[in-house]
Amino acid sequence: MAADKNEKNEGKIPRRSFIGFAWAAAGVVLFGQAAAAFLRFFKPRVAEGGFGGKVIAGLVEEFEPGTIRHVAKGNFFISRLEDGGMLAMWHRCTHLGCTVPWRDDMGHFHCPCHSSIYNTVGEVLSGPAPRPLDLFPIEVVEGKVIVDTSEAAQRKEFNPDQAFYA
């Protein structure tokens, strides 16, 4: 009789082994889901047409020479130079990262945190800021000014070669 039982169980997985495999599989699934959620949480979210990607700032003719215009969805300013060149400057102070507004009444950028002052091309006029405002690359496609905010370029000083001419 005992021999008959052993013959019936040949090729089958013992119950204890099956439960061990089931727990291991459940653990792998659980940790896999946790790892996927963890990685997804830390992955930067770049909204279409928002900061961190390419932002349409407007049409070229909307930026008159000698003007500064803030593009809120891209966190930058477009400075249209008198000679027609354009600079896309990140509105973040190079000292400690505060948002730097353009002061039309004063004719310059004035950081409210530590009083760094920048001119129309982003050069430091006074304050603790160590370098000019960072720049984003500009391109014009079908008359639209497109600024790539995925990577800011640091600079030590203003150079006319930094301006984009359409």
Secondary structure, DSSP 8 states (H G I E B T S, - for coil): -HHHHHHHHTTS--HHHHHHHHHHHHHHHHHHHHHHHHHHHHS----TTSTTSEEEEEEGGGS-TTEEEEEGGGTEEEEE-TTS-EEEEESB-TTT--B--EETTTTEEE-TTT--EE-TT--EEESS--S---EE-EEEETTEEEEETTS-B--SS--GGGSB--
